[in-house]
């Protein structure tokens, strides 16, 4: 499920110096710590969804998608409003629990394969490798990736519109193409977002965590979908 908050705000840089560098490092550390913590409610939400047979979009996929976006953007608004307090952290963790619930239907489908558990672990490992690679490039590269923002946002819109259209079209080839495109776009978002933190363009670790979490979540979902299609063993 491709969802994203607005991350195309212009980049600003604080003054250089030891204090600025220490501040950037602190934001990066806090972001990674909160990102790791966010996986816990995601896993709990996914487990709860599997146990309860949660399936938001089974009846009417379009209405389900609209409701999903309404809830997601409601969380985005609230998290942004309270991002400078503990309430923002709690809201973020609540959002990740909700996203775990939304993930449970796909997990249940993939785990129905004989090698389902292996596919889930492969998707998780692939997501971790992508994240590690993009974070490393963003940290050590001297290249400025800030100009990617507007193109990534346009690509994201294409994926969302394509996914909505495919609710009616039901074209497997289109779904595969959009999934591959989504993996590429969200991988690039990781590069963009991590470098913004490293260069001081993002100074709030709650906002930074939300952006990176969404990219990781979407990469995992689309990797798992592709693995289920091509590697599922009945």
C-alpha positions as CSV (number, residue, x, y, z in Angstrom):
1,X,0.0,0.0,0.0
2,X,1.8,3.1,-1.2
3,X,1.2,6.0,1.2
4,X,3.4,9.0,1.9
5,X,3.4,12.2,3.7
6,X,4.5,15.5,2.2
7,X,8.3,15.4,2.1
8,X,9.1,17.9,-0.5
9,X,9.7,21.0,1.6
10,X,12.8,22.9,0.7
11,X,16.0,21.8,2.4
12,X,17.6,24.2,4.9
13,X,21.0,23.8,6.5
14,X,22.1,25.0,9.9
15,X,25.4,26.7,10.4
16,X,28.4,24.4,10.3
17,X,30.4,23.6,13.4
18,X,30.8,21.0,16.2
19,X,27.4,21.9,17.7
20,X,25.6,21.6,14.4
21,X,27.2,18.3,13.7
22,X,26.4,17.0,17.2
23,X,22.8,18.0,16.7
24,X,22.6,16.2,13.4
25,X,24.1,13.1,14.9
26,X,21.6,13.2,17.7
27,X,18.7,13.4,15.4
28,X,20.0,10.5,13.3
29,X,20.6,8.4,16.4
30,X,17.1,9.2,17.8
31,X,15.6,8.4,14.4
32,X,17.2,5.0,14.1
33,X,16.2,4.2,17.7
34,X,12.6,5.2,17.2
35,X,12.5,3.4,13.9
36,X,13.7,0.2,15.6
37,X,11.1,0.6,18.3
38,X,8.3,1.2,15.7
39,X,8.8,-2.3,14.4
40,X,7.5,-3.7,17.7
41,X,3.9,-2.3,17.3
42,X,4.0,-3.2,13.6
43,X,4.7,-6.8,14.5
44,X,2.1,-6.8,17.2
45,X,-0.5,-5.3,14.8
46,X,0.3,-7.9,12.2
47,X,0.0,-10.7,14.7
48,X,-3.3,-9.4,16.0
49,X,-4.6,-9.0,12.4
50,X,-3.7,-12.6,11.6
51,X,-5.4,-13.9,14.7
52,X,-8.5,-11.8,14.1
53,X,-8.7,-12.4,10.4
54,X,-8.5,-8.6,9.8
55,X,-9.3,-7.7,6.3
56,X,-10.2,-4.0,5.8
57,X,-10.5,-4.1,2.0
58,X,-12.0,-7.5,1.4
59,X,-15.6,-6.2,0.8
60,X,-15.1,-3.2,-1.3
61,X,-11.4,-2.5,-2.2
62,X,-12.0,1.1,-3.3
63,X,-14.0,2.1,-0.2
64,X,-11.4,0.3,1.9
65,X,-8.6,2.2,0.2
66,X,-10.3,5.6,0.8
67,X,-10.9,4.8,4.5
68,X,-7.3,3.7,4.8
69,X,-6.1,7.0,3.4
70,X,-8.4,8.9,5.7
71,X,-7.0,7.1,8.8
72,X,-3.4,7.4,7.6
73,X,-3.6,11.1,6.8
74,X,-5.4,11.7,10.1
75,X,-2.3,10.1,11.8
76,X,0.0,12.2,9.7
77,X,-1.7,15.4,10.7
78,X,-1.7,14.5,14.4
79,X,1.9,13.3,14.4
80,X,3.0,16.5,12.7
81,X,1.1,18.6,15.2
82,X,2.6,16.9,18.3
83,X,6.0,16.0,16.8
84,X,7.8,18.0,19.5
85,X,6.3,16.1,22.4
86,X,5.9,12.6,23.7
87,X,2.4,12.6,22.3
88,X,3.9,12.6,18.8
89,X,6.0,9.5,19.6
90,X,2.9,7.7,21.0
91,X,0.9,8.7,17.9
92,X,3.7,7.4,15.7
93,X,3.7,4.0,17.5
94,X,-0.1,3.9,17.2
95,X,0.2,4.5,13.5
96,X,2.8,1.7,13.1
97,X,0.4,-0.7,14.9
98,X,-2.3,0.3,12.5
99,X,0.0,-0.4,9.6
100,X,0.8,-3.8,11.1
101,X,-3.0,-4.5,11.0
102,X,-3.1,-3.5,7.3
103,X,-0.1,-5.8,6.6
104,X,-1.8,-8.9,8.1
105,X,-3.9,-9.8,5.0
106,X,-0.8,-9.9,2.8
107,X,1.1,-11.8,5.5
108,X,-1.7,-14.3,5.8
109,X,-1.8,-14.9,2.1
110,X,2.0,-15.4,1.8
111,X,2.2,-17.6,4.9
112,X,-0.4,-19.9,3.3
113,X,2.4,-21.0,0.9
114,X,4.5,-24.0,1.9
115,X,7.6,-21.7,2.0
116,X,5.7,-18.7,3.3
117,X,7.8,-18.1,6.3
118,X,10.9,-18.2,4.2
119,X,9.4,-15.6,1.8
120,X,8.6,-13.3,4.7
121,X,12.2,-13.5,6.0
122,X,13.6,-13.0,2.5
123,X,11.5,-9.8,2.1
124,X,12.6,-8.6,5.5
125,X,16.2,-9.3,4.7
126,X,15.9,-7.6,1.3
127,X,14.4,-4.5,2.9
128,X,17.2,-4.4,5.5
129,X,19.8,-4.6,2.7
130,X,18.2,-1.8,0.7
131,X,18.0,0.3,3.8
132,X,21.6,-0.3,4.8
133,X,22.8,0.4,1.3
134,X,20.8,3.7,0.9
135,X,21.7,4.9,4.4
136,X,25.4,4.2,3.8
137,X,25.3,6.1,0.4
138,X,23.5,9.0,2.0
139,X,26.0,9.2,4.8
140,X,29.2,8.9,2.9
141,X,28.4,10.3,-0.6
142,X,29.4,13.9,-1.4
143,X,26.7,14.1,-4.0
144,X,23.6,16.3,-3.2
145,X,20.4,14.3,-3.6
146,X,18.1,17.1,-2.6
147,X,17.0,17.7,-6.2
148,X,15.4,14.3,-6.3
149,X,12.5,15.4,-4.1
150,X,10.1,16.7,-6.8
151,X,10.7,13.8,-9.1
152,X,10.2,11.2,-6.4
153,X,6.9,12.9,-5.4
154,X,5.7,12.8,-9.0
155,X,6.7,9.1,-9.2
156,X,4.9,8.4,-6.0
157,X,1.7,10.0,-7.5
158,X,2.0,7.8,-10.6
159,X,2.2,4.7,-8.4
160,X,-0.8,5.7,-6.3
161,X,-2.9,6.5,-9.3
162,X,-1.8,3.3,-11.0
163,X,-2.7,1.2,-7.9
164,X,-6.1,2.8,-7.6
165,X,-6.8,2.3,-11.3
166,X,-5.8,-1.4,-11.0
167,X,-8.5,-1.9,-8.4
168,X,-10.9,-2.0,-11.4
169,X,-8.5,-3.0,-14.2
170,X,-7.1,-6.1,-12.3
171,X,-4.1,-6.3,-14.7
172,X,-1.4,-8.6,-13.2
173,X,1.3,-7.1,-15.5
174,X,0.4,-3.5,-14.4
175,X,0.6,-4.6,-10.7
176,X,4.0,-6.1,-11.2
177,X,5.3,-3.0,-13.0
178,X,3.9,-0.7,-10.3
179,X,5.4,-2.9,-7.5
180,X,8.9,-2.8,-9.1
181,X,8.5,1.0,-9.6
182,X,7.4,1.4,-6.0
183,X,10.5,-0.5,-4.7
184,X,12.8,1.8,-6.7
185,X,11.0,5.0,-5.7
186,X,10.9,4.2,-2.0
187,X,14.5,3.1,-2.1
188,X,15.4,6.5,-3.5
189,X,13.2,8.2,-0.8
190,X,15.4,6.5,1.8
191,X,18.4,8.0,0.2
192,X,16.8,11.4,0.1
193,X,15.5,11.3,3.7
194,X,18.6,10.0,5.4
195,X,20.8,12.6,3.6
196,X,18.4,15.3,4.7
197,X,19.0,14.3,8.3
198,X,22.8,14.0,7.8
199,X,23.0,17.4,6.2
200,X,20.7,19.1,8.7
201,X,17.6,19.5,6.5
202,X,15.5,17.5,8.9
203,X,15.8,18.4,12.6
204,X,12.9,16.5,14.1
205,X,13.4,12.8,14.7
206,X,9.7,12.0,14.9
207,X,9.0,13.4,11.4
208,X,12.2,11.7,10.2
209,X,11.2,8.4,11.6
210,X,7.8,8.5,10.0
211,X,9.2,9.3,6.6
212,X,11.8,6.5,6.7
213,X,9.3,4.0,8.2
214,X,6.8,4.6,5.3
215,X,9.6,3.9,2.8
216,X,10.7,0.7,4.5
217,X,7.1,-0.4,4.9
218,X,6.3,0.0,1.3
219,X,9.5,-1.6,0.1
220,X,8.8,-4.6,2.3
221,X,5.1,-4.9,1.1
222,X,6.1,-4.8,-2.6
223,X,9.0,-7.1,-2.2
224,X,6.8,-9.6,-0.3
225,X,4.1,-9.3,-3.0
226,X,6.6,-10.0,-5.8
227,X,8.1,-13.0,-3.9
228,X,4.6,-14.4,-3.2
229,X,3.8,-14.1,-6.9
230,X,7.0,-15.6,-8.3
231,X,8.3,-17.7,-5.4
232,X,5.2,-19.1,-3.7
233,X,5.3,-22.9,-3.2
234,X,1.9,-24.5,-2.9
